[in-house]
Amino acid sequence: MDSRKFCLDLNEEDLKTWCKDRGFPSFRAGQIRKWLASGVIDTASMTNLPKDIKAGLEEDFIMGGMTIAHDFVSQIDGTVKLVFALHDGNIIETVIMRYSTGLSVCISSQAGCKMGCTFCASAKAGFGRSLSPGEMLGQVLLAGRYMDERIRSVVVMGIGEPFDNYDNLISFLKLINDPDGPNLGARHVTVSTCGLIPKIEEFTKLKLQVNLAISLHAPNDELRRELMPVPAHYPVRDLIDACRKYVKETGRRITFEYSLFDEVNDTIACARQLAALLKGLNCHINLIAANEFPGSPYKRCRKGRIEVFRKELERLGLNATLRREMGTDIMAACGQLRRGIEEKEG
């Protein structure tokens, strides 16, 4: 196993120390950092560095280490899915979406996922490993270079459970906010978790301005156990209590993601249970017309039922909107990422 650090995991002090230990001039650390911060991770492109420094970087660190194995562009809305091959053979997927406010990137936090949600294609692909902070950052930087445009917002909603990779996630949030790096404001970053309560409590204490979203998808324990076996170890009411504490401590509104499956969790009874569960909580409900994938046991909720469900939530005093669908034709929508390239090779 390669014990070298991935180049994007190097901070300013790491590079200064490395230059000192190698006998290179200290100003070279700033040059290297500037390249890395712009998403250049191969030494061949670092044109102002001499050969001996390039050779040293190659010897001591994992340079490159993230390559675009495949790219897919939606013919419907221009959404882009990048399939990255990592240095150890793991595969991750990153989605680039264009909104009126600019480009948003949905990044993965793990190569695979342990949560086993029955409606998610990623769960079928098995688990590889958690990503380093630099590998999360790399998805943002390389997406920006691919599009030749600045990324305006980031959502950690791709493959994996971010709070199952908590320490690396927090380090990534610091990297993305770094004034000498991407300098992306915290309020332009959203983290989505399926509801690991101990980590939500830790996250609350940090009082970050980062947006928090909870993948809920069910208003009661019985239905949530069917849809989300691992997260359902935490009772729904305990999860909502943790969310109430988050809102109280941070003063920030919380978002609940709710994928609608035909005649599973889209009934009026479910809407009323959901409204009772979230009553009085400063929140927004992001309804998602669940996306199908080969082998999925669930069917997409019919449009008429979605509208009835949404109107019932609004009648009961909740703020609910239907999320805009993007990238469905390239398997880039919610629940469709597969940690694989079988779409291209099949």
Secondary structure, 3 states (H helix, E strand, C coil): CCCCEEHHHCCHHHHHHHHHHHCCCCHHHHHHHHHHHCCCCCHHHCCCCCHHHHHHHHHHEECCCEEEEEEEECCCCCCEEEEEEECCCCEEEEEEEEECCEEEEECCCEEECCCCCCCCHHHHHCEEEECCHHHHHHHHHHHHHHHCCCEEEEEECCCCCHHHHHHHHHHHHHHHHCCCCCCCCHHHEEEEECCCHHHHHHHHHHCCCCEEEEECCCCCHHHHHHHCCCHHHCCHHHHHHHHHHHHHHHCCCEEEEEEEECCCCCCHHHHHHHHHHCCCCCEEEEEEECCCCCCCCCCECCHHHHHHHHHHHHHCCCCEEECCCCCHHHCCCCCCCCCCCHHHHC
